[in-house]
Amino acid sequence: MLIAFLTLLSVIAVVSFVGWIVLKPEPVILQGQVEATEVRVSGKVPGRIEKLMVSEGMNVNKGDTLVLISAPELNAKLIQANSAEDAADAQNQKANKGARAEQIAGAYELWHKAEVGVRLAEKTYNRVKNMFNEGVVPAQKSDEAEANYQAAIATSKAAKSQYDMAINGAEKEDKLAAAALVNRAKGVVSEVESYLSETILVSPIKGEVSDVFPKRGELVGSGAPIMNIVDLSDIWVVFNIREDLLTNIKIGKEFDANIPALGTKNIRLKVNYIKAMASYATFKATKNNGGFDVKTFEVRAKPVTAIEGLRPGMSLMVDYEKLK
């Protein structure tokens, strides 16, 4: 009886131990992924890839030349724009300079010729008038002499206005219009030159070239992505965590994680972002048993100190029990 009883107790103990082992809850491990700021390089103008100055995996500094794009159409437009600027500048100079020296001299001579005619007509009129007063000539002759004198004065004034116009050159409005044409032509040149500058793409940040999409000689459209550059100095870790596990996770909380890719090296993280994910990220539905739908939250944490070798895509593991 004693042996049977002890045997029964042993069986119960073994079954209990096995049941505890089997039914023991698994430790909750949170897995995150390293991400970094990534800049996509693209050009404003379409063209053909003439030369790639970098390749995937290379480190670049801000302002380094990345790619040269061939766009011969822009060079042709620049020649047209420069020619239009030269033509507008010539018109502007002509408007400011006024008439040619030969035209001014000719107008001056015509004016002086008209002045000589005025003096001759005045003398003739005075003689005829005196003779009319003495009764030698009829009134008709006096009137004709006076009319010739007034006509000579009018001719002289007209010649003088032509001379003044030749001296002064174009009107103020014409000069302003010519200057406006020059400014417009310069604006077109600047526009084409700005587009030409987009055929030489430079790095906007310091980082590492992660992707190069087109090959040399391929055509690329306006705004088409050419390469990606990763800023390895701006790294964070993203965790997707059920809301029932957010109890001990707050903004500003620091915790440790290990990095399998670096030989389970530990890293200190600090939470800086928590936001609910879209409705499709609901973790599970429990409304049928009186509970609620558990949503998933995106939690971001940045390394407290820089870790050498940490790269985007690496996984990080966190023991949830250590967050309590």
Backbone torsions as a table, in degrees:
resi	resn	phi	psi	omega
1	MET	NA	-44.8	-179.1
2	LEU	-63.5	-42.1	-179.7
3	ILE	-64.2	-41.0	178.9
4	ALA	-63.6	-39.7	-179.7
5	PHE	-65.5	-44.2	179.4
6	LEU	-65.1	-38.0	177.7
7	THR	-62.3	-42.8	178.8
8	LEU	-61.5	-42.5	178.8
9	LEU	-63.9	-38.3	179.3
10	SER	-65.2	-41.6	179.0
11	VAL	-62.4	-43.6	-179.6
12	ILE	-63.2	-39.9	-179.4
13	ALA	-65.2	-43.4	-179.6
14	VAL	-64.4	-44.1	179.9
15	VAL	-63.2	-40.8	180.0
16	SER	-64.0	-43.0	-179.8
17	PHE	-64.2	-43.8	178.3
18	VAL	-63.1	-41.9	178.6
19	GLY	-63.0	-38.1	178.8
20	TRP	-65.7	-40.7	178.8
21	ILE	-63.8	-43.5	-176.3
22	VAL	-71.0	-42.8	-174.4
23	LEU	-90.0	-1.1	179.6
24	LYS	-62.6	127.3	-178.7
25	PRO	-63.8	138.5	178.5
26	GLU	-70.0	142.8	177.0
27	PRO	-64.2	140.1	-179.2
28	VAL	-81.7	118.7	178.5
29	ILE	-112.8	122.1	176.9
30	LEU	-91.8	129.8	-179.3
31	GLN	-113.7	129.7	177.8
32	GLY	-122.3	173.3	-179.1
33	GLN	-133.5	139.7	-179.4
34	VAL	-78.0	133.8	174.8
35	GLU	-130.8	162.1	-178.6
36	ALA	-146.9	160.4	176.8
37	THR	-65.0	129.8	-178.8
38	GLU	-126.7	127.9	-179.0
39	VAL	-109.8	130.7	178.9
40	ARG	-97.0	125.0	-178.6
41	VAL	-95.3	127.7	177.6
42	SER	-147.6	161.0	-178.4
43	GLY	-107.6	160.0	178.7
44	LYS	-81.3	-29.3	-172.9
45	VAL	-109.3	145.4	174.3
46	PRO	-75.8	154.4	178.8
47	GLY	176.0	-169.2	-179.1
48	ARG	-111.8	135.9	179.2
49	ILE	-65.1	112.6	-178.8
50	GLU	-87.0	-42.1	-178.5
51	LYS	-158.0	134.1	173.4
52	LEU	-98.5	119.3	-175.8
53	MET	-86.2	-14.1	-178.3
54	VAL	-133.5	168.0	176.4
55	SER	-134.4	169.3	-178.1
56	GLU	-61.8	136.6	179.9
57	GLY	93.4	-9.9	-179.6
58	MET	-79.4	146.1	174.5
59	ASN	-91.0	136.2	-179.2
60	VAL	-129.0	154.2	174.6
61	ASN	-103.7	161.4	178.6
62	LYS	-61.8	127.6	179.9
63	GLY	96.6	-6.9	177.9
64	ASP	-68.5	142.0	178.2
65	THR	-72.4	129.4	-176.6
66	LEU	-104.7	-45.1	-173.4
67	VAL	-153.3	148.1	175.6
68	LEU	-112.4	130.4	-179.1
69	ILE	-112.7	130.8	178.9
70	SER	-90.9	123.6	178.6
71	ALA	-138.6	78.7	-177.2
72	PRO	-62.1	-25.7	178.6
73	GLU	-61.3	-36.1	179.6
74	LEU	-68.6	-36.6	176.9
75	ASN	-63.3	-39.1	177.2
76	ALA	-65.3	-40.7	178.8
77	LYS	-66.5	-33.1	177.9
78	LEU	-66.4	-39.9	177.2
79	ILE	-62.1	-43.6	178.0
80	GLN	-62.2	-43.0	-178.3
81	ALA	-66.2	-40.3	177.6
82	ASN	-64.9	-38.5	178.1
83	SER	-65.4	-41.5	178.1
84	ALA	-64.1	-36.3	177.7
85	GLU	-66.3	-41.7	178.7
86	ASP	-62.9	-41.5	179.6
87	ALA	-64.7	-43.2	179.8
88	ALA	-65.5	-37.5	178.6
89	ASP	-66.8	-37.5	177.6
90	ALA	-64.5	-42.0	177.6
91	GLN	-63.2	-38.1	179.9
92	ASN	-66.3	-42.8	177.6
93	GLN	-62.9	-39.7	178.8
94	LYS	-63.3	-40.9	-179.9
95	ALA	-66.6	-37.6	-178.8
96	ASN	-77.4	-32.9	-177.9
97	LYS	-73.6	-34.4	-179.1
98	GLY	88.3	-156.7	-176.0
99	ALA	-71.9	162.1	177.0
100	ARG	-70.6	158.8	-178.7
101	ALA	-60.7	-38.2	179.2
102	GLU	-63.7	-38.6	178.8
103	GLN	-67.5	-39.5	178.4
104	ILE	-63.9	-44.0	179.8
105	ALA	-63.4	-40.3	178.9
106	GLY	-64.8	-41.6	178.2
107	ALA	-65.4	-36.0	178.3
108	TYR	-64.2	-43.3	-179.4
109	GLU	-65.7	-40.1	178.4
110	LEU	-64.3	-37.7	179.0
111	TRP	-64.5	-45.6	179.6
112	HIS	-66.9	-34.2	175.3
113	LYS	-61.7	-41.5	178.1
114	ALA	-65.8	-35.0	177.9
115	GLU	-64.8	-39.5	176.6
116	VAL	-62.6	-40.9	177.8
117	GLY	-63.7	-35.8	178.3
118	VAL	-64.3	-45.6	-178.3
119	ARG	-64.1	-40.3	178.6
120	LEU	-66.3	-42.3	180.0
121	ALA	-66.0	-34.9	178.6
122	GLU	-66.0	-44.3	179.1
123	LYS	-62.9	-43.9	-180.0
124	THR	-62.0	-42.0	-179.4
125	TYR	-64.2	-41.8	-179.1
126	ASN	-64.8	-40.9	179.4
127	ARG	-63.6	-47.1	-178.2
128	VAL	-64.0	-37.6	-179.4
129	LYS	-64.3	-42.8	178.2
130	ASN	-63.4	-42.0	178.5
131	MET	-66.1	-35.1	177.6
132	PHE	-66.8	-39.9	179.3
133	ASN	-65.1	-30.2	178.3
134	GLU	-84.8	-4.2	177.4
135	GLY	82.3	16.1	-177.6
136	VAL	-80.4	-39.9	-178.1
137	VAL	-116.9	153.3	179.3
138	PRO	-74.2	168.8	-179.9
139	ALA	-62.7	-30.6	-179.5
140	GLN	-58.9	-43.4	179.9
141	LYS	-64.8	-39.4	178.8
142	SER	-64.8	-41.5	179.5
143	ASP	-65.4	-39.5	179.5
144	GLU	-64.8	-40.6	179.2
145	ALA	-64.3	-40.2	179.0
146	GLU	-66.7	-40.2	179.5
147	ALA	-64.5	-41.4	177.9
148	ASN	-63.6	-35.7	178.8
149	TYR	-66.2	-45.7	179.6
150	GLN	-66.2	-36.2	178.1
151	ALA	-65.9	-38.6	178.6
152	ALA	-64.9	-37.8	177.2
153	ILE	-63.6	-44.9	179.9
154	ALA	-63.0	-40.1	178.9
155	THR	-64.1	-38.5	179.1
156	SER	-65.3	-41.5	178.6
157	LYS	-63.8	-39.7	178.7
158	ALA	-64.9	-41.3	178.5
159	ALA	-65.5	-37.8	178.8
160	LYS	-65.2	-39.3	179.1
161	SER	-66.4	-36.5	177.3
162	GLN	-66.1	-37.1	178.1
163	TYR	-68.1	-44.0	178.2
164	ASP	-61.2	-39.6	179.6
165	MET	-64.7	-38.5	178.3
166	ALA	-66.7	-36.0	179.0
167	ILE	-69.7	-45.2	-174.6
168	ASN	-76.3	-20.7	-179.4
169	GLY	79.2	-152.8	-176.0
170	ALA	-70.0	162.6	177.8
171	GLU	-70.3	161.6	-178.3
172	LYS	-58.3	-42.8	-179.9
173	GLU	-63.1	-38.1	178.2
174	ASP	-66.2	-37.7	178.4
175	LYS	-66.2	-41.7	178.4
176	LEU	-64.4	-39.8	179.0
177	ALA	-64.4	-41.0	179.0
178	ALA	-64.8	-40.8	178.1
179	ALA	-65.2	-37.4	178.4
180	ALA	-64.4	-38.0	177.5
181	LEU	-63.2	-37.7	177.8
182	VAL	-64.5	-44.8	-179.8
183	ASN	-63.7	-38.8	178.4
184	ARG	-65.0	-40.9	178.9
185	ALA	-64.6	-39.0	178.0
186	LYS	-65.3	-37.0	177.2
187	GLY	-62.8	-39.4	177.7
188	VAL	-64.7	-41.3	178.6
189	VAL	-62.1	-44.5	179.6
190	SER	-62.8	-38.6	179.1
191	GLU	-63.3	-46.5	-179.5
192	VAL	-64.7	-40.0	179.5
193	GLU	-64.5	-36.2	177.6
194	SER	-65.5	-37.7	176.4
195	TYR	-67.7	-37.8	178.9
196	LEU	-64.2	-33.7	178.7
197	SER	-65.0	-23.3	179.0
198	GLU	-77.8	-3.7	175.7
199	THR	-82.7	-8.7	174.6
200	ILE	-116.4	103.7	-175.8
201	LEU	-92.7	132.8	180.0
202	VAL	-117.6	161.7	-177.6
203	SER	-75.5	128.3	178.8
204	PRO	-79.9	-15.8	-177.4
205	ILE	-141.6	170.1	170.4
206	LYS	-91.2	128.4	-178.1
207	GLY	-178.8	-157.3	-177.8
208	GLU	-121.7	134.9	178.1
209	VAL	-71.7	115.8	-177.6
210	SER	-97.4	-33.6	-178.1
211	ASP	-143.2	140.6	170.6
212	VAL	-126.6	119.2	-170.8
213	PHE	-88.1	-58.6	-177.5
214	PRO	-84.2	163.5	174.7
215	LYS	-102.9	164.8	178.1
216	ARG	-61.0	132.5	179.4
217	GLY	95.4	-10.6	-179.6
218	GLU	-80.8	152.1	176.3
219	LEU	-85.7	140.3	176.5
220	VAL	-127.3	142.9	179.6
221	GLY	-89.6	175.4	178.5
222	SER	-65.8	124.7	179.7
223	GLY	80.6	2.3	-179.9
224	ALA	-69.0	136.0	179.6
225	PRO	-67.4	136.8	-179.5
226	ILE	-111.0	-42.1	177.5
227	MET	-159.0	162.3	176.0
228	ASN	-113.4	142.1	176.6
229	ILE	-124.9	127.6	-178.1
230	VAL	-100.8	131.0	175.8
231	ASP	-90.7	98.3	-176.1
232	LEU	-72.7	-7.4	176.9
233	SER	-87.0	-10.4	179.5
234	ASP	-118.7	83.4	-174.4
235	ILE	-117.8	144.9	173.4
236	TRP	-145.8	169.0	-179.0
237	VAL	-117.5	136.7	-178.8
238	VAL	-112.4	128.0	174.3
239	PHE	-117.9	139.0	171.3
240	ASN	-106.2	108.5	-168.7
241	ILE	-123.0	136.2	174.9
242	ARG	-64.7	148.1	-175.6
243	GLU	-67.7	-22.4	177.4
244	ASP	-75.6	-3.6	176.0
245	LEU	-109.6	9.6	-177.2
246	LEU	-90.0	3.5	-174.1
247	THR	-55.6	-42.9	-174.7
248	ASN	-102.9	14.3	-179.4
249	ILE	-114.6	114.3	-179.5
250	LYS	-131.4	162.7	175.0
251	ILE	-61.6	130.3	179.3
252	GLY	93.4	-8.2	-179.0
253	LYS	-72.1	138.8	177.0
254	GLU	-108.9	143.2	178.5
255	PHE	-154.5	166.4	-178.4
256	ASP	-101.2	147.8	175.3
257	ALA	-140.7	157.0	177.1
258	ASN	-115.4	153.6	-174.2
259	ILE	-115.0	104.1	-179.6
260	PRO	-58.6	-36.3	-177.2
261	ALA	-67.1	-19.2	179.2
262	LEU	-110.4	30.5	178.7
263	GLY	72.2	41.4	-178.7
264	THR	54.9	35.4	176.8
265	LYS	-68.4	137.3	-178.1
266	ASN	-84.2	150.7	178.4
267	ILE	-141.6	143.7	178.5
268	ARG	-96.5	126.3	-178.3
269	LEU	-118.0	154.1	177.1
270	LYS	-131.1	124.2	-177.1
271	VAL	-69.4	130.6	179.2
272	ASN	-131.6	2.3	-176.3
273	TYR	-160.1	129.8	174.7
274	ILE	-138.9	125.9	-179.4
275	LYS	-152.7	139.4	178.1
276	ALA	-67.7	138.7	178.1
277	MET	-82.4	175.3	-176.0
278	ALA	-64.0	167.0	-175.5
279	SER	-60.2	-28.4	-179.5
280	TYR	-69.4	-13.3	-178.7
281	ALA	-91.9	14.6	175.6
282	THR	-58.9	128.5	-172.1
283	PHE	-71.9	-46.5	179.6
284	LYS	-161.2	156.4	179.5
285	ALA	-101.9	127.6	-179.8
286	THR	-129.8	17.9	-177.4
287	LYS	-65.7	-28.0	-177.1
288	ASN	-66.9	-26.6	-180.0
289	ASN	-106.3	22.0	174.8
290	GLY	87.5	4.5	-179.9
291	GLY	-92.9	-143.8	-179.4
292	PHE	-146.5	162.3	177.1
293	ASP	-71.6	127.9	-178.8
294	VAL	-90.0	116.6	-179.4
295	LYS	-86.5	162.8	177.7
296	THR	-107.2	136.0	-179.6
297	PHE	-113.1	141.4	173.2
298	GLU	-89.7	122.6	-179.7
299	VAL	-117.9	126.9	177.9
300	ARG	-113.3	141.1	178.8
301	ALA	-139.3	138.7	-179.7
302	LYS	-104.8	144.9	176.6
303	PRO	-61.2	136.2	177.5
304	VAL	-70.3	-38.0	176.2
305	THR	-128.7	153.3	-179.7
306	ALA	-67.9	139.4	178.0
307	ILE	-115.6	119.9	-179.6
308	GLU	-67.7	132.8	178.5
309	GLY	91.9	-6.1	179.1
310	LEU	-73.6	126.1	-175.1
311	ARG	-133.5	156.1	177.0
312	PRO	-58.3	139.9	179.5
313	GLY	99.7	-19.0	179.3
314	MET	-69.3	147.2	179.2
315	SER	-93.1	148.1	174.6
316	LEU	-126.5	139.3	-177.6
317	MET	-115.2	135.0	179.6
318	VAL	-129.3	129.2	175.0
319	ASP	-80.0	116.0	-175.0
320	TYR	-61.3	-32.8	-178.6
321	GLU	-61.1	-30.0	-179.1
322	LYS	-77.3	-7.2	178.3
323	LEU	-84.4	-14.1	-176.5
324	LYS	-76.5	NA	NA
